[in-house]
Amino acid sequence: MNKKATNLAFVLNFSSCKGDGIEKMHYFCRELYMTRISMKTDSQFLIDIDRILEAKAGAKAKYVPRFVVSYLKRIVHQDEINGFLRSVEGKVGVDFLEEGMKFLDTKLDVHGLENLPDDGRLCTFVSNHPLGGQDGVALGYLLGKHYDGRIKYLVNDLLMNLKGLAPLFIPINKTGSQAKDFPLMVEAGFNSDCHIIMFPAGLCSRRHNGVIRDLEWKKTFIVKSVQHRRDIVPIHFEGRNSDFFYNLANVCKALGIKFNIAMLYLADEMFKNRHKTFRVTIGKPIPWQTFDKSRTPAQWAAYVKESVYKL
């Protein structure tokens, strides 16, 4: 077993959280990515693996091997991300995204800018999700700049912890006590006077039989776009994560592990994709009237997905 796999095994068998192995990883990943650790001011929140371990494991945290703690800090890039968050304190919205683009040294080769509607109509922008990091930052920056910040992402409410992006986020939560509010939260997004950005697959792309593509696109963007008479603008974002990421996701699937363990490595994948130029292709808007009763919303979602991959 190689070093990375050995370290991952230690994480998966992390014994200081309650529940079985999958529950432990679920709790830990949730805290690792979504918990805000208050530092010297009320406005700045940074990643702190040591304090997360103490909060979740209490006195047992001292029994977690230090090399495992160091490994976790390294794969989430604690020092680098905290340095970035400190440097952009006070930046919000598109300004925050612009700083993120600079930090990641991400550049875009954009095709189809002429397809962006400028006649005042509100649209739903949907894209494949190959990276899980840069693609969200880059599309938000691209569209936010074009529409003077009048954009909203529909995201899991835990991501609201990124205060710099909170003004652009509409929180949605399909699990837990807030599940009953999910339809209302989505409705609020589409009722806003902003363009909506969605990654209908939810998770970032996976590799199957050597082909990297999104998982099934959920039908919500079709249903709500028709209901609110928003044309749908398809966008293709070209990019990929590492072989390790795809192999890990496939191993977890083969083992029947439902929790998205690969999520733990998204920060590391983001750093691997620094200093790159990504091709973005914007397709022609699809009128909302297209999505009639000749197909089900799920079938229309699959149709738009295929259209994206043809761009």
ChimeraX commands (.cxc) that place a marker at each C-alpha (Angstrom):
marker #1 position 0.00,0.00,0.00 radius 0.5
marker #1 position 1.47,3.38,-1.01 radius 0.5
marker #1 position 1.86,6.30,1.40 radius 0.5
marker #1 position -1.21,8.17,0.19 radius 0.5
marker #1 position -3.37,5.07,0.49 radius 0.5
marker #1 position -1.97,4.33,3.95 radius 0.5
marker #1 position -2.77,7.85,5.13 radius 0.5
marker #1 position -6.25,7.60,3.68 radius 0.5
marker #1 position -6.78,4.33,5.56 radius 0.5
marker #1 position -5.91,6.08,8.83 radius 0.5
marker #1 position -8.45,8.79,8.03 radius 0.5
marker #1 position -11.16,6.29,7.17 radius 0.5
marker #1 position -10.57,4.47,10.45 radius 0.5
marker #1 position -10.49,7.67,12.47 radius 0.5
marker #1 position -11.74,6.37,15.81 radius 0.5
marker #1 position -12.53,9.47,17.76 radius 0.5
marker #1 position -15.88,10.24,16.12 radius 0.5
marker #1 position -19.11,8.43,16.88 radius 0.5
marker #1 position -20.65,5.90,14.53 radius 0.5
marker #1 position -19.26,3.51,11.95 radius 0.5
marker #1 position -16.43,4.28,9.54 radius 0.5
marker #1 position -18.60,6.02,6.97 radius 0.5
marker #1 position -20.36,8.13,9.60 radius 0.5
marker #1 position -16.97,9.13,11.00 radius 0.5
marker #1 position -15.79,10.29,7.61 radius 0.5
marker #1 position -19.09,12.07,7.01 radius 0.5
marker #1 position -18.81,14.02,10.25 radius 0.5
marker #1 position -15.15,14.79,9.75 radius 0.5
marker #1 position -15.44,15.92,6.13 radius 0.5
marker #1 position -18.42,18.08,7.02 radius 0.5
marker #1 position -16.43,19.81,9.74 radius 0.5
marker #1 position -13.25,19.95,7.71 radius 0.5
marker #1 position -14.78,21.79,4.78 radius 0.5
marker #1 position -17.70,23.60,6.28 radius 0.5
marker #1 position -16.93,24.53,9.89 radius 0.5
marker #1 position -15.84,28.10,10.40 radius 0.5
marker #1 position -13.22,28.46,13.13 radius 0.5
marker #1 position -13.30,31.93,14.71 radius 0.5
marker #1 position -9.92,33.55,15.04 radius 0.5
marker #1 position -9.04,37.02,16.38 radius 0.5
marker #1 position -11.95,38.87,14.81 radius 0.5
marker #1 position -15.63,38.17,14.39 radius 0.5
marker #1 position -15.43,38.62,10.64 radius 0.5
marker #1 position -12.62,36.24,9.74 radius 0.5
marker #1 position -12.98,32.47,9.77 radius 0.5
marker #1 position -10.18,30.12,8.86 radius 0.5
marker #1 position -9.52,26.41,8.53 radius 0.5
marker #1 position -7.99,24.93,11.68 radius 0.5
marker #1 position -7.62,21.14,11.60 radius 0.5
marker #1 position -6.39,20.95,15.19 radius 0.5
marker #1 position -9.40,22.79,16.54 radius 0.5
marker #1 position -11.78,20.78,14.37 radius 0.5
marker #1 position -10.32,17.57,15.81 radius 0.5
marker #1 position -10.62,18.91,19.34 radius 0.5
marker #1 position -14.21,19.98,18.72 radius 0.5
marker #1 position -15.21,16.59,17.31 radius 0.5
marker #1 position -13.05,14.23,19.40 radius 0.5
marker #1 position -12.41,16.10,22.63 radius 0.5
marker #1 position -9.67,14.55,24.74 radius 0.5
marker #1 position -9.30,11.69,22.26 radius 0.5
marker #1 position -7.90,14.10,19.67 radius 0.5
marker #1 position -4.43,13.72,21.21 radius 0.5
marker #1 position -4.41,10.06,20.16 radius 0.5
marker #1 position -4.72,10.87,16.48 radius 0.5
marker #1 position -1.23,10.33,15.02 radius 0.5
marker #1 position 0.47,13.62,14.25 radius 0.5
marker #1 position 1.46,12.48,10.78 radius 0.5
marker #1 position -2.25,11.96,10.03 radius 0.5
marker #1 position -3.02,15.49,11.24 radius 0.5
marker #1 position -0.16,16.82,9.11 radius 0.5
marker #1 position -1.46,14.83,6.14 radius 0.5
marker #1 position -4.93,16.32,6.54 radius 0.5
marker #1 position -3.53,19.83,6.79 radius 0.5
marker #1 position -1.54,19.21,3.65 radius 0.5
marker #1 position -4.34,17.82,1.49 radius 0.5
marker #1 position -6.73,20.63,2.44 radius 0.5
marker #1 position -3.89,23.15,2.00 radius 0.5
marker #1 position -4.69,24.76,5.32 radius 0.5
marker #1 position -1.83,27.27,5.34 radius 0.5
marker #1 position -2.26,28.35,1.72 radius 0.5
marker #1 position -6.04,28.76,1.92 radius 0.5
marker #1 position -5.88,30.60,5.23 radius 0.5
marker #1 position -3.26,32.91,3.81 radius 0.5
marker #1 position -5.56,33.66,0.90 radius 0.5
marker #1 position -8.58,34.25,3.16 radius 0.5
marker #1 position -6.59,36.66,5.29 radius 0.5
marker #1 position -5.42,38.55,2.22 radius 0.5
marker #1 position -8.96,39.05,0.85 radius 0.5
marker #1 position -10.76,39.92,4.06 radius 0.5
marker #1 position -13.38,42.50,3.19 radius 0.5
marker #1 position -13.71,41.40,-0.43 radius 0.5
marker #1 position -17.15,40.09,-1.36 radius 0.5
marker #1 position -19.03,38.87,-4.40 radius 0.5
marker #1 position -17.35,39.23,-7.77 radius 0.5
marker #1 position -14.40,41.03,-6.18 radius 0.5
marker #1 position -13.76,37.93,-4.05 radius 0.5
marker #1 position -14.00,35.72,-7.15 radius 0.5
marker #1 position -11.54,37.94,-8.99 radius 0.5
marker #1 position -9.03,37.54,-6.16 radius 0.5
marker #1 position -9.64,33.79,-6.31 radius 0.5
marker #1 position -8.83,33.77,-10.01 radius 0.5
marker #1 position -5.56,35.60,-9.30 radius 0.5
marker #1 position -4.66,33.30,-6.42 radius 0.5
marker #1 position -5.24,30.20,-8.52 radius 0.5
marker #1 position -3.63,31.84,-11.56 radius 0.5
marker #1 position -6.62,30.66,-13.55 radius 0.5
marker #1 position -7.13,31.96,-17.08 radius 0.5
marker #1 position -10.03,31.37,-19.44 radius 0.5
marker #1 position -10.18,30.85,-23.18 radius 0.5
marker #1 position -13.80,31.86,-23.73 radius 0.5
marker #1 position -15.76,31.07,-26.87 radius 0.5
marker #1 position -19.34,32.18,-27.56 radius 0.5
marker #1 position -19.45,35.41,-25.56 radius 0.5
marker #1 position -21.85,36.70,-28.18 radius 0.5
marker #1 position -24.37,34.14,-26.93 radius 0.5
marker #1 position -24.73,35.83,-23.54 radius 0.5
marker #1 position -28.15,37.54,-23.54 radius 0.5
marker #1 position -27.98,41.30,-22.98 radius 0.5
marker #1 position -31.63,42.19,-23.54 radius 0.5
marker #1 position -32.68,42.20,-19.91 radius 0.5
marker #1 position -34.17,38.72,-19.73 radius 0.5
marker #1 position -33.16,36.52,-16.81 radius 0.5
marker #1 position -31.56,33.19,-17.64 radius 0.5
marker #1 position -30.45,29.96,-16.06 radius 0.5
marker #1 position -26.82,29.12,-16.87 radius 0.5
marker #1 position -26.01,25.41,-16.62 radius 0.5
marker #1 position -22.60,23.81,-16.96 radius 0.5
marker #1 position -20.81,20.54,-16.62 radius 0.5
marker #1 position -18.76,20.32,-13.42 radius 0.5
marker #1 position -15.36,18.80,-14.25 radius 0.5
marker #1 position -13.25,20.25,-11.43 radius 0.5
marker #1 position -15.28,21.06,-8.33 radius 0.5
marker #1 position -13.29,24.23,-7.60 radius 0.5
marker #1 position -11.94,26.36,-10.41 radius 0.5
marker #1 position -14.99,25.84,-12.60 radius 0.5
marker #1 position -17.30,27.36,-9.99 radius 0.5
marker #1 position -14.96,30.26,-9.30 radius 0.5
marker #1 position -14.29,30.90,-12.98 radius 0.5
marker #1 position -17.90,30.81,-14.19 radius 0.5
marker #1 position -19.02,32.99,-11.32 radius 0.5
marker #1 position -16.31,35.50,-12.18 radius 0.5
marker #1 position -17.00,35.40,-15.92 radius 0.5
marker #1 position -20.76,35.82,-15.62 radius 0.5
marker #1 position -20.57,38.08,-12.59 radius 0.5
marker #1 position -18.34,40.52,-14.45 radius 0.5
marker #1 position -20.59,40.46,-17.49 radius 0.5
marker #1 position -23.79,41.03,-15.52 radius 0.5
marker #1 position -22.40,43.47,-12.93 radius 0.5
marker #1 position -22.69,40.99,-10.09 radius 0.5
marker #1 position -26.33,40.07,-10.79 radius 0.5
marker #1 position -25.75,36.34,-10.42 radius 0.5
marker #1 position -26.68,33.72,-7.88 radius 0.5
marker #1 position -25.41,30.20,-7.34 radius 0.5
marker #1 position -27.67,27.50,-5.96 radius 0.5
marker #1 position -25.36,25.72,-3.54 radius 0.5
marker #1 position -25.46,23.54,-0.47 radius 0.5
marker #1 position -26.05,25.87,2.46 radius 0.5
marker #1 position -22.85,24.73,4.18 radius 0.5
marker #1 position -20.86,26.60,1.53 radius 0.5
marker #1 position -22.31,29.82,2.89 radius 0.5
marker #1 position -19.41,29.63,5.33 radius 0.5
marker #1 position -17.31,31.28,2.62 radius 0.5
marker #1 position -18.30,34.78,3.67 radius 0.5
marker #1 position -16.80,36.44,0.63 radius 0.5
marker #1 position -19.14,34.47,-1.62 radius 0.5
marker #1 position -22.23,34.51,0.59 radius 0.5
marker #1 position -23.83,37.44,-1.31 radius 0.5
marker #1 position -23.80,35.31,-4.47 radius 0.5
marker #1 position -25.14,32.13,-2.89 radius 0.5
marker #1 position -28.67,30.93,-2.43 radius 0.5
marker #1 position -28.43,28.14,0.17 radius 0.5
marker #1 position -30.18,24.87,-0.44 radius 0.5
marker #1 position -30.18,21.85,1.82 radius 0.5
marker #1 position -31.83,18.60,0.76 radius 0.5
marker #1 position -30.88,16.73,3.91 radius 0.5
marker #1 position -31.43,17.10,7.63 radius 0.5
marker #1 position -33.91,19.34,9.38 radius 0.5
marker #1 position -33.99,21.88,6.54 radius 0.5
marker #1 position -34.98,19.38,3.85 radius 0.5
marker #1 position -38.59,20.55,4.00 radius 0.5
marker #1 position -37.44,24.06,3.07 radius 0.5
marker #1 position -35.61,22.95,-0.07 radius 0.5
marker #1 position -38.44,23.81,-2.52 radius 0.5
marker #1 position -38.88,27.24,-0.94 radius 0.5
marker #1 position -35.15,27.98,-1.14 radius 0.5
marker #1 position -34.98,27.03,-4.80 radius 0.5
marker #1 position -38.10,29.09,-5.47 radius 0.5
marker #1 position -36.47,32.11,-3.81 radius 0.5
marker #1 position -33.52,31.79,-6.14 radius 0.5
marker #1 position -35.59,31.73,-9.28 radius 0.5
marker #1 position -37.79,34.55,-7.99 radius 0.5
marker #1 position -34.75,36.82,-7.61 radius 0.5
marker #1 position -33.77,39.43,-10.17 radius 0.5
marker #1 position -30.46,37.71,-10.79 radius 0.5
marker #1 position -29.23,35.19,-13.31 radius 0.5
marker #1 position -28.94,31.69,-11.87 radius 0.5
marker #1 position -25.82,29.50,-12.21 radius 0.5
marker #1 position -26.26,25.78,-11.67 radius 0.5
marker #1 position -24.20,22.61,-11.94 radius 0.5
marker #1 position -27.11,20.19,-12.39 radius 0.5
marker #1 position -25.01,17.09,-11.67 radius 0.5
marker #1 position -24.37,18.31,-8.13 radius 0.5
marker #1 position -21.09,16.42,-7.82 radius 0.5
marker #1 position -18.09,17.03,-10.02 radius 0.5
marker #1 position -17.47,14.73,-12.98 radius 0.5
marker #1 position -16.41,11.11,-12.64 radius 0.5
marker #1 position -14.52,8.76,-14.96 radius 0.5
marker #1 position -16.37,5.74,-16.32 radius 0.5
marker #1 position -14.85,3.39,-18.89 radius 0.5
marker #1 position -12.11,5.93,-19.48 radius 0.5
marker #1 position -14.51,8.81,-20.21 radius 0.5
marker #1 position -14.77,11.79,-17.87 radius 0.5
marker #1 position -18.34,13.09,-17.72 radius 0.5
marker #1 position -20.89,14.40,-15.30 radius 0.5
marker #1 position -23.23,12.08,-13.47 radius 0.5
marker #1 position -26.97,12.37,-14.13 radius 0.5
marker #1 position -28.23,15.95,-14.36 radius 0.5
marker #1 position -31.11,16.62,-11.98 radius 0.5
marker #1 position -34.29,18.01,-13.49 radius 0.5
marker #1 position -34.74,20.98,-11.14 radius 0.5
marker #1 position -33.22,23.49,-13.56 radius 0.5
marker #1 position -35.70,22.46,-16.26 radius 0.5
marker #1 position -38.77,22.59,-14.03 radius 0.5
marker #1 position -37.92,25.95,-12.48 radius 0.5
marker #1 position -36.71,27.57,-15.69 radius 0.5
marker #1 position -39.99,26.73,-17.41 radius 0.5
marker #1 position -42.02,27.83,-14.41 radius 0.5
marker #1 position -40.24,31.19,-14.28 radius 0.5
marker #1 position -39.85,31.55,-18.04 radius 0.5
marker #1 position -36.07,31.68,-17.99 radius 0.5
marker #1 position -34.17,30.63,-21.10 radius 0.5
marker #1 position -31.40,28.12,-20.42 radius 0.5
marker #1 position -27.85,28.90,-21.53 radius 0.5
marker #1 position -25.64,25.79,-21.85 radius 0.5
marker #1 position -21.95,26.10,-21.00 radius 0.5
marker #1 position -19.15,23.59,-21.44 radius 0.5
marker #1 position -16.11,23.89,-19.16 radius 0.5
marker #1 position -13.09,21.91,-20.31 radius 0.5
marker #1 position -10.91,20.39,-17.60 radius 0.5
marker #1 position -10.16,17.33,-15.49 radius 0.5
marker #1 position -8.94,16.24,-12.07 radius 0.5
marker #1 position -6.13,13.78,-11.32 radius 0.5
marker #1 position -6.17,10.04,-11.89 radius 0.5
marker #1 position -5.99,9.57,-8.10 radius 0.5
marker #1 position -9.26,11.48,-7.65 radius 0.5
marker #1 position -11.13,9.41,-10.23 radius 0.5
marker #1 position -9.67,6.13,-8.98 radius 0.5
marker #1 position -10.64,6.96,-5.40 radius 0.5
marker #1 position -14.20,7.84,-6.42 radius 0.5
marker #1 position -14.52,4.59,-8.39 radius 0.5
marker #1 position -13.10,2.47,-5.56 radius 0.5
marker #1 position -15.55,4.00,-3.11 radius 0.5
marker #1 position -18.40,3.30,-5.52 radius 0.5
marker #1 position -17.27,-0.31,-5.98 radius 0.5
marker #1 position -17.16,-0.76,-2.21 radius 0.5
marker #1 position -20.66,0.64,-1.85 radius 0.5
marker #1 position -19.51,3.71,0.09 radius 0.5
marker #1 position -22.23,6.29,-0.46 radius 0.5
marker #1 position -20.55,9.27,1.18 radius 0.5
marker #1 position -18.48,11.40,-1.18 radius 0.5
marker #1 position -15.04,10.73,0.30 radius 0.5
marker #1 position -13.39,12.18,-2.80 radius 0.5
marker #1 position -14.68,15.56,-1.63 radius 0.5
marker #1 position -11.91,15.55,0.97 radius 0.5
marker #1 position -9.41,15.90,-1.87 radius 0.5
marker #1 position -11.08,18.70,-3.82 radius 0.5
marker #1 position -8.84,21.39,-2.34 radius 0.5
marker #1 position -5.79,19.36,-3.34 radius 0.5
marker #1 position -7.21,18.93,-6.84 radius 0.5
marker #1 position -7.79,22.67,-7.03 radius 0.5
marker #1 position -4.14,23.33,-6.26 radius 0.5
marker #1 position -3.04,20.75,-8.82 radius 0.5
marker #1 position -5.01,22.73,-11.39 radius 0.5
marker #1 position -3.37,26.08,-10.62 radius 0.5
marker #1 position -1.57,28.03,-13.38 radius 0.5
marker #1 position -3.80,26.62,-16.11 radius 0.5
marker #1 position -5.95,27.99,-18.90 radius 0.5
marker #1 position -9.39,26.43,-19.32 radius 0.5
marker #1 position -11.52,26.56,-22.45 radius 0.5
marker #1 position -15.09,27.68,-21.81 radius 0.5
marker #1 position -17.72,27.44,-24.54 radius 0.5
marker #1 position -21.02,29.26,-24.20 radius 0.5
marker #1 position -23.86,27.88,-26.30 radius 0.5
marker #1 position -26.87,29.66,-27.71 radius 0.5
marker #1 position -29.74,30.22,-25.26 radius 0.5
marker #1 position -32.43,27.56,-25.41 radius 0.5
marker #1 position -35.90,29.17,-25.17 radius 0.5
marker #1 position -37.86,27.95,-22.18 radius 0.5
marker #1 position -40.76,27.08,-24.51 radius 0.5
marker #1 position -38.58,24.30,-25.94 radius 0.5
marker #1 position -39.14,22.18,-22.86 radius 0.5
marker #1 position -42.68,21.07,-23.60 radius 0.5
marker #1 position -44.65,17.97,-22.68 radius 0.5
marker #1 position -43.11,15.89,-25.48 radius 0.5
marker #1 position -40.48,14.77,-22.95 radius 0.5
marker #1 position -40.33,14.54,-19.19 radius 0.5
marker #1 position -38.27,17.12,-17.27 radius 0.5
marker #1 position -35.68,14.41,-16.58 radius 0.5
marker #1 position -35.44,13.64,-20.29 radius 0.5
marker #1 position -35.07,17.33,-21.10 radius 0.5
marker #1 position -32.31,17.60,-18.49 radius 0.5
marker #1 position -30.48,14.74,-20.21 radius 0.5
marker #1 position -31.00,16.50,-23.54 radius 0.5
marker #1 position -29.40,19.72,-22.29 radius 0.5
marker #1 position -26.54,17.74,-20.77 radius 0.5
marker #1 position -25.83,16.13,-24.14 radius 0.5
marker #1 position -26.03,19.55,-25.79 radius 0.5
marker #1 position -23.37,20.83,-23.40 radius 0.5
marker #1 position -20.97,18.04,-24.31 radius 0.5
marker #1 position -21.43,18.83,-28.00 radius 0.5
marker #1 position -20.27,22.43,-27.58 radius 0.5
marker link #1:1,2 radius 0.2
marker link #1:2,3 radius 0.2
marker link #1:3,4 radius 0.2
marker link #1:4,5 radius 0.2
marker link #1:5,6 radius 0.2
marker link #1:6,7 radius 0.2
marker link #1:7,8 radius 0.2
marker link #1:8,9 radius 0.2
marker link #1:9,10 radius 0.2
marker link #1:10,11 radius 0.2
marker link #1:11,12 radius 0.2
marker link #1:12,13 radius 0.2
marker link #1:13,14 radius 0.2
marker link #1:14,15 radius 0.2
marker link #1:15,16 radius 0.2
marker link #1:16,17 radius 0.2
marker link #1:17,18 radius 0.2
marker link #1:18,19 radius 0.2
marker link #1:19,20 radius 0.2
marker link #1:20,21 radius 0.2
marker link #1:21,22 radius 0.2
marker link #1:22,23 radius 0.2
marker link #1:23,24 radius 0.2
marker link #1:24,25 radius 0.2
marker link #1:25,26 radius 0.2
marker link #1:26,27 radius 0.2
marker link #1:27,28 radius 0.2
marker link #1:28,29 radius 0.2
marker link #1:29,30 radius 0.2
marker link #1:30,31 radius 0.2
marker link #1:31,32 radius 0.2
marker link #1:32,33 radius 0.2
marker link #1:33,34 radius 0.2
marker link #1:34,35 radius 0.2
marker link #1:35,36 radius 0.2
marker link #1:36,37 radius 0.2
marker link #1:37,38 radius 0.2
marker link #1:38,39 radius 0.2
marker link #1:39,40 radius 0.2
marker link #1:40,41 radius 0.2
marker link #1:41,42 radius 0.2
marker link #1:42,43 radius 0.2
marker link #1:43,44 radius 0.2
marker link #1:44,45 radius 0.2
marker link #1:45,46 radius 0.2
marker link #1:46,47 radius 0.2
marker link #1:47,48 radius 0.2
marker link #1:48,49 radius 0.2
marker link #1:49,50 radius 0.2
marker link #1:50,51 radius 0.2
marker link #1:51,52 radius 0.2
marker link #1:52,53 radius 0.2
marker link #1:53,54 radius 0.2
marker link #1:54,55 radius 0.2
marker link #1:55,56 radius 0.2
marker link #1:56,57 radius 0.2
marker link #1:57,58 radius 0.2
marker link #1:58,59 radius 0.2
marker link #1:59,60 radius 0.2
marker link #1:60,61 radius 0.2
marker link #1:61,62 radius 0.2
marker link #1:62,63 radius 0.2
marker link #1:63,64 radius 0.2
marker link #1:64,65 radius 0.2
marker link #1:65,66 radius 0.2
marker link #1:66,67 radius 0.2
marker link #1:67,68 radius 0.2
marker link #1:68,69 radius 0.2
marker link #1:69,70 radius 0.2
marker link #1:70,71 radius 0.2
marker link #1:71,72 radius 0.2
marker link #1:72,73 radius 0.2
marker link #1:73,74 radius 0.2
marker link #1:74,75 radius 0.2
marker link #1:75,76 radius 0.2
marker link #1:76,77 radius 0.2
marker link #1:77,78 radius 0.2
marker link #1:78,79 radius 0.2
marker link #1:79,80 radius 0.2
marker link #1:80,81 radius 0.2
marker link #1:81,82 radius 0.2
marker link #1:82,83 radius 0.2
marker link #1:83,84 radius 0.2
marker link #1:84,85 radius 0.2
marker link #1:85,86 radius 0.2
marker link #1:86,87 radius 0.2
marker link #1:87,88 radius 0.2
marker link #1:88,89 radius 0.2
marker link #1:89,90 radius 0.2
marker link #1:90,91 radius 0.2
marker link #1:91,92 radius 0.2
marker link #1:92,93 radius 0.2
marker link #1:93,94 radius 0.2
marker link #1:94,95 radius 0.2
marker link #1:95,96 radius 0.2
marker link #1:96,97 radius 0.2
marker link #1:97,98 radius 0.2
marker link #1:98,99 radius 0.2
marker link #1:99,100 radius 0.2
marker link #1:100,101 radius 0.2
marker link #1:101,102 radius 0.2
marker link #1:102,103 radius 0.2
marker link #1:103,104 radius 0.2
marker link #1:104,105 radius 0.2
marker link #1:105,106 radius 0.2
marker link #1:106,107 radius 0.2
marker link #1:107,108 radius 0.2
marker link #1:108,109 radius 0.2
marker link #1:109,110 radius 0.2
marker link #1:110,111 radius 0.2
marker link #1:111,112 radius 0.2
marker link #1:112,113 radius 0.2
marker link #1:113,114 radius 0.2
marker link #1:114,115 radius 0.2
marker link #1:115,116 radius 0.2
marker link #1:116,117 radius 0.2
marker link #1:117,118 radius 0.2
marker link #1:118,119 radius 0.2
marker link #1:119,120 radius 0.2
marker link #1:120,121 radius 0.2
marker link #1:121,122 radius 0.2
marker link #1:122,123 radius 0.2
marker link #1:123,124 radius 0.2
marker link #1:124,125 radius 0.2
marker link #1:125,126 radius 0.2
marker link #1:126,127 radius 0.2
marker link #1:127,128 radius 0.2
marker link #1:128,129 radius 0.2
marker link #1:129,130 radius 0.2
marker link #1:130,131 radius 0.2
marker link #1:131,132 radius 0.2
marker link #1:132,133 radius 0.2
marker link #1:133,134 radius 0.2
marker link #1:134,135 radius 0.2
marker link #1:135,136 radius 0.2
marker link #1:136,137 radius 0.2
marker link #1:137,138 radius 0.2
marker link #1:138,139 radius 0.2
marker link #1:139,140 radius 0.2
marker link #1:140,141 radius 0.2
marker link #1:141,142 radius 0.2
marker link #1:142,143 radius 0.2
marker link #1:143,144 radius 0.2
marker link #1:144,145 radius 0.2
marker link #1:145,146 radius 0.2
marker link #1:146,147 radius 0.2
marker link #1:147,148 radius 0.2
marker link #1:148,149 radius 0.2
marker link #1:149,150 radius 0.2
marker link #1:150,151 radius 0.2
marker link #1:151,152 radius 0.2
marker link #1:152,153 radius 0.2
marker link #1:153,154 radius 0.2
marker link #1:154,155 radius 0.2
marker link #1:155,156 radius 0.2
marker link #1:156,157 radius 0.2
marker link #1:157,158 radius 0.2
marker link #1:158,159 radius 0.2
marker link #1:159,160 radius 0.2
marker link #1:160,161 radius 0.2
marker link #1:161,162 radius 0.2
marker link #1:162,163 radius 0.2
marker link #1:163,164 radius 0.2
marker link #1:164,165 radius 0.2
marker link #1:165,166 radius 0.2
marker link #1:166,167 radius 0.2
marker link #1:167,168 radius 0.2
marker link #1:168,169 radius 0.2
marker link #1:169,170 radius 0.2
marker link #1:170,171 radius 0.2
marker link #1:171,172 radius 0.2
marker link #1:172,173 radius 0.2
marker link #1:173,174 radius 0.2
marker link #1:174,175 radius 0.2
marker link #1:175,176 radius 0.2
marker link #1:176,177 radius 0.2
marker link #1:177,178 radius 0.2
marker link #1:178,179 radius 0.2
marker link #1:179,180 radius 0.2
marker link #1:180,181 radius 0.2
marker link #1:181,182 radius 0.2
marker link #1:182,183 radius 0.2
marker link #1:183,184 radius 0.2
marker link #1:184,185 radius 0.2
marker link #1:185,186 radius 0.2
marker link #1:186,187 radius 0.2
marker link #1:187,188 radius 0.2
marker link #1:188,189 radius 0.2
marker link #1:189,190 radius 0.2
marker link #1:190,191 radius 0.2
marker link #1:191,192 radius 0.2
marker link #1:192,193 radius 0.2
marker link #1:193,194 radius 0.2
marker link #1:194,195 radius 0.2
marker link #1:195,196 radius 0.2
marker link #1:196,197 radius 0.2
marker link #1:197,198 radius 0.2
marker link #1:198,199 radius 0.2
marker link #1:199,200 radius 0.2
marker link #1:200,201 radius 0.2
marker link #1:201,202 radius 0.2
marker link #1:202,203 radius 0.2
marker link #1:203,204 radius 0.2
marker link #1:204,205 radius 0.2
marker link #1:205,206 radius 0.2
marker link #1:206,207 radius 0.2
marker link #1:207,208 radius 0.2
marker link #1:208,209 radius 0.2
marker link #1:209,210 radius 0.2
marker link #1:210,211 radius 0.2
marker link #1:211,212 radius 0.2
marker link #1:212,213 radius 0.2
marker link #1:213,214 radius 0.2
marker link #1:214,215 radius 0.2
marker link #1:215,216 radius 0.2
marker link #1:216,217 radius 0.2
marker link #1:217,218 radius 0.2
marker link #1:218,219 radius 0.2
marker link #1:219,220 radius 0.2
marker link #1:220,221 radius 0.2
marker link #1:221,222 radius 0.2
marker link #1:222,223 radius 0.2
marker link #1:223,224 radius 0.2
marker link #1:224,225 radius 0.2
marker link #1:225,226 radius 0.2
marker link #1:226,227 radius 0.2
marker link #1:227,228 radius 0.2
marker link #1:228,229 radius 0.2
marker link #1:229,230 radius 0.2
marker link #1:230,231 radius 0.2
marker link #1:231,232 radius 0.2
marker link #1:232,233 radius 0.2
marker link #1:233,234 radius 0.2
marker link #1:234,235 radius 0.2
marker link #1:235,236 radius 0.2
marker link #1:236,237 radius 0.2
marker link #1:237,238 radius 0.2
marker link #1:238,239 radius 0.2
marker link #1:239,240 radius 0.2
marker link #1:240,241 radius 0.2
marker link #1:241,242 radius 0.2
marker link #1:242,243 radius 0.2
marker link #1:243,244 radius 0.2
marker link #1:244,245 radius 0.2
marker link #1:245,246 radius 0.2
marker link #1:246,247 radius 0.2
marker link #1:247,248 radius 0.2
marker link #1:248,249 radius 0.2
marker link #1:249,250 radius 0.2
marker link #1:250,251 radius 0.2
marker link #1:251,252 radius 0.2
marker link #1:252,253 radius 0.2
marker link #1:253,254 radius 0.2
marker link #1:254,255 radius 0.2
marker link #1:255,256 radius 0.2
marker link #1:256,257 radius 0.2
marker link #1:257,258 radius 0.2
marker link #1:258,259 radius 0.2
marker link #1:259,260 radius 0.2
marker link #1:260,261 radius 0.2
marker link #1:261,262 radius 0.2
marker link #1:262,263 radius 0.2
marker link #1:263,264 radius 0.2
marker link #1:264,265 radius 0.2
marker link #1:265,266 radius 0.2
marker link #1:266,267 radius 0.2
marker link #1:267,268 radius 0.2
marker link #1:268,269 radius 0.2
marker link #1:269,270 radius 0.2
marker link #1:270,271 radius 0.2
marker link #1:271,272 radius 0.2
marker link #1:272,273 radius 0.2
marker link #1:273,274 radius 0.2
marker link #1:274,275 radius 0.2
marker link #1:275,276 radius 0.2
marker link #1:276,277 radius 0.2
marker link #1:277,278 radius 0.2
marker link #1:278,279 radius 0.2
marker link #1:279,280 radius 0.2
marker link #1:280,281 radius 0.2
marker link #1:281,282 radius 0.2
marker link #1:282,283 radius 0.2
marker link #1:283,284 radius 0.2
marker link #1:284,285 radius 0.2
marker link #1:285,286 radius 0.2
marker link #1:286,287 radius 0.2
marker link #1:287,288 radius 0.2
marker link #1:288,289 radius 0.2
marker link #1:289,290 radius 0.2
marker link #1:290,291 radius 0.2
marker link #1:291,292 radius 0.2
marker link #1:292,293 radius 0.2
marker link #1:293,294 radius 0.2
marker link #1:294,295 radius 0.2
marker link #1:295,296 radius 0.2
marker link #1:296,297 radius 0.2
marker link #1:297,298 radius 0.2
marker link #1:298,299 radius 0.2
marker link #1:299,300 radius 0.2
marker link #1:300,301 radius 0.2
marker link #1:301,302 radius 0.2
marker link #1:302,303 radius 0.2
marker link #1:303,304 radius 0.2
marker link #1:304,305 radius 0.2
marker link #1:305,306 radius 0.2
marker link #1:306,307 radius 0.2
marker link #1:307,308 radius 0.2
marker link #1:308,309 radius 0.2
marker link #1:309,310 radius 0.2
marker link #1:310,311 radius 0.2
view
